[in-house]
């Protein structure tokens, strides 16, 4: 009698519907698992179905083998269950207090989960796992599957990222070109060094922060269409033969190499590479370029120094007066003959008192 009561109690519990669980997955995933763990024996049939479809069978296992004759075609080759779900299943999450009771009826808690491959949006719905014995339903578990569309950024990002990268590359290129152009236009923005023609000399200043041994060659150029070499220093001496004839006797780098080491405010060594130009004339006005070379004859640094040579004040005044005299000579002269002068004086209007 006690055994009969226990069997009836177990059947009542087995027939009670379990709470539905929910599973969410993004469309396009490789697969999704619909969980189901129930107490079944080896002779039970397992059926996964969707009751909202006209052909509700999703997957079925009979006598331990897949039975897919009545399977809905939309799930063909997309579903699977553990091959030995009803053959070698062990007790799963079972309280040890009741293990001997379940074994009396030949039942074990087995993993009857369904694997659905390549889930799509139309796969969303309520799936039911049912166990059958002798043609009658024994247990059932509901699983709510929700297949979600991927976030918009997942689709939009590749389409947006490529143009953004290309736009960034174009902007970087344009900024590079603008920077290069600004470097070329820097000369017009520099404040020129002013000197009056006839002065004994003018110093084009340039102090470079580096070690003296790094600089092996210094070149000063007068920037024109031919780029005249003003001064060339190499191997500890000025190369007179490389200077342009206009500067051969007038350009010097008297303080290079320095007689004593100097440092800046940060205690870094400084090298004075200033150029002294004697007897500057107006034709010397323009832009001077200093180029430093290292031991590998690579350009280390460039320095631009604009020079403005003004005319002396007296020269300007004399030139101005000379231009006025020349303009006066070009004006026509106006002379009155004596005869015309007498006629004008004897005119009746001139003889009458006012």
Buried (B, 14 or more C-beta within 10 A) or exposed (E): EEEEEEEEEBEEEBEEEBEEEEBEBEBEEEEBEBEBBBBBBBEBBBBBBBEEEEEBBBBBBBEBEBBBEEBBEEBEEBBBBBEEBBEEBEBEEBEEEEEEEBEEBEBBBBBBBBBBEEBEEEBBBBBBBBBBBEEEEBBBBBBBBEBEEEEEEEEEEEEEEEEEEEEEEEEEEEEEEEEEEEEEEEBEEEEBBEBBBEBEEBBBEBEBEBEEEBBBBBBBBBBEEEEBBBBBBEEEEBBEEEBBEBBBEBBBBEBBEEEEEEEEEEEEBBBBBBBBBEEBEEEBBBBBBBBBBBEEEEEBBEBBBBBBBBBEEEBEEEEEEEEEEEEEEEEEEEEEEEEEEEEEEEEEEEEEEE
